Amino acid sequence: MESAYIKCGSKDNDVILWDVVGETGLFRLRGHCDQVHTIFKLAITYFRYDVVFLGSGKKLVTASKDKFLRSIDIDPEERYLVTGSADPELRFYTIKHDLADGQLIANKVNKDLPPENKWEVLKSFGVLQRQSKDRVATVRFNKSGSLLACQVAGKTVEIFCVLDESESKRKAKRRISRKEKKAAKEGREVTENGKTDIGAEGDSNLVVTVPDIFKLHQILQAGKKISSISFSPVTTKNSLATLVLSLNNNVLEFHAIESSSTTKLSAIELQGHRADVRSVTLSLDNTLLMSTSHNAIKIWNPRTGACLCTIDSGYGLCGLFVLGNKYAVVGTKGGTLEIIDIRSGTSVDVVEAHGDAVQSIALTPDGTGFLTGSRDHDVKFWEFQLVQKAGKEYKHLTASPVRNLKMNDDVLVIAASPDGKYVAVALLDNTVKVFYMDSLKFFLLLYGQKLPVFCMDISSDGDLLATGSADKNVKIWGLVFGDIDKSLFAHADSVMGVKFVCNTHYFFTVGKDRLVKYWDADKFELLLTLEGHHAEVWCLTISNRGDFLEEKEKRLEEMFESDIDNVFENKYGPKEEIPEEGAVALVGKKTQETLTATDSIIEALDMAVAELKRIAEHQEDKLKGKVSEFRPNILILGLSPSDYVLRALSSVRTNDLEQTLLDLPFSDALKLLSYLRSWASIPDKVELVCRVSTLLLQLHHHQLISTVSAKPLVIRLEDVLPPTVKQLKASKSDAISRDEKTKLLEICSHNAKCIEAREDTKQEKKRKKKQKKLDGGHVWS
């Protein structure tokens, strides 16, 4: 059975080839100087960097951020490789394929040519001018290889037909004929590439170029910017292919490519917003969630995640539920307040509230009104009213201003204390001003943030005020005297939201670094970090139940794992140099899992040694007549020492085995080698024994050939493993790959010979030393 392989590229600039059947990594290919990504985000534009197999999976071609290539692909028959970049051309390469003996097909035709390098498999074929001037994001052939799609960084996909050999030759002849006619009028001879007279020769000298094979078929225009494309393996009836577009508004579109046009078949739209979510608000009973975005308000069921309704609106920047969750108020970028009837899912009123964007909204503690802050320098106090429009039978909610607080700069966020005593206003000048809510008299000026405050919240007891700023810090203030209790470096980018948990001094923060963090405002420590967002986090809301989960241990483990490669003794050592082009390295990396696995194996080996010693002592007592019942060690689960060590080794994940054994000390590696001979008789453990033997012999080759006690271990493995492997091979077992069998036989034989040669060298040195003493200190040749 042939192995299935997958390849992956990542931020560490490496490409890893994985064996899916063996569940292990084969190679870490190094050489790129920057990220090897499938999709990564840079300046709000998506690029694709690809990896493709050549020669039935024997060669791998990669494109990375370190060069100008944006996307690569090959046709199903592996005749052409196409690359796209920022220039207005698609570049094509022909592919040379290997024969069984490693020589290239081109050399088989002409035996007088010198042998070519087996890695020189790509030859420049030509270029094709694109219609669009935007940079290429993706190039893809369809399953049959009859179409080539080129997606650019915009709304356009150019689709090319791939003509067969006869059609491309006819097109080349017509092109040459047109050139000949044009040249005849000008009175000159036509040559192709300055070498061959195409008109005078037949098809044998006909030069077919890229434009003769690839013909522009259609240009597909999408309604939104395209993030990625893919051809469907299933083609609809009466169409050439089905192309799927992933748009940047979370929509998938299916288009049928026909002979003369392109037809949109269907679209899959997700429930979410089509743009950034700028605010989220939970209802008082936590049964509804409202989110606002650039053109819509959505009401959700937070328990099931279902979207209950979508309401068209302006660009909503803030919002809140009011009057028992029957209504909602949304502040927009246009300076208006939209009153939403939750029961009917409609906008019942639009109030012209401010002359600029409504940045923040807060409910008064008594629930009879609310406050708004705007970039027009105003903080306004509103109260609810029920009015009846002309011609309507029922009244609806609206709001009217009752007080106005004029500020000297743009208002970014406001917060009202739960006891209704204070109102805090954050301004564009990096300060926070606190006023008495009843009289609007100035109380405190909080300054210390280096950049504007984007978010703030007041604890339930009114003692603490937390502010988050664009300077990436969160500051905790005391509202009694306005002093700074603590300044915390919270996020790697701007802090966009902060909320206290009800009736506690715990609080959550979110930032543009895509993280959600949980803090203790009394001990000033981070409790939990939540990952999962793929873009900036703009807002957050918290239920009023105050439930929380503390996971300190998980955070400490993550800190330990991130610091594994930066231990103290390496901090001042030379930094790792950029790998050479084409370098190959180990697949695995040292992680907490590999270190834990290594520790478990070492612990099992030590316990096995102690148990063997206890068994030996019991046998001695038995021979001396001291008869006593032998009780198995409960710590090794009643297993034999060999089975207990095998259990610990078998629990290591396949892809972590190499790194786990690499961390194993040589003394413990010798102990592990001593068990392999007995394990080889277990049929379902032969693959594991062979892998462990191969890895240990490779990793500790030099120590093994210089250690006398290792010779019997290697010789016993050489006596047992090859016959076992050959027996499995004869029975057509696919437990071990052919390469691993051959490799294992060679390594075992090589290590045994090295040990014997080392022993012969030592004996020769002893003989010469003895002869030197007999000859009076001289050594004669």
Secondary structure, DSSP 8 states (H G I E B T S, - for coil): ----EEEEE-TTS-EEEEETTTTEEEEEEE--SS---SEEEETTEEEE--EEEETTTTEEEE--TTSS--EEEE-TTS-EEEEE-SSSEEEEEEE--B-TTS-BHHHHH-TTS----TT--EEEEEEEE-S--S-EEEEEE-TTSSEEEEEESSSEEEEEEE--HHHHHHHHHHHHHHHHHHHHHHT----BTTTB-TTTS-GGG----HHHHEEEEEEEE-SS-EEEEEE-SS--TTSSEEEEEEETTSEEEEEEE-SS-EEEEEEEE-SS-SS---EEEE-TTSS-EEEE-SSEEEEEETTTTEEEEEEE-S-EEEEEEETTTTEEEEEETTSEEEEEETTTTEEEEEEE--SS-EEEEEE-TTSSEEEEEETTSEEEEEEEEEE--TT-SS-EEEEEEEEEEE-SS-EEEEEE-TTSSEEEEEETTS-EEEEETTT--EEEEE---SS-EEEEEE-TTSSEEEEEETTSEEEEEETTT--EEEEEE--SS-EEEEEE-TTSSEEEEEETTS-EEEEETTTTEEEEEE---SS--------TT------HHHHHHHHHHHTGGG-HHHHTS-------TTEEE-S----HHHHHHHHHHHHHHHHHHHHHHHHHHHHHHHHTT--------GGGTT--HHHHHHHHHHTS-GGGHHHHHHTS-HHHHHHHHHHHHHHTTSGGGHHHHHHHHHHHHHHTHHHHHT-TTHHHHHHHHHHHHHHHHHHHHHTT--SS-HHHHHHHHHHHHHHHHHHHHHHHHHHHHHHHHHHHHHTTS----
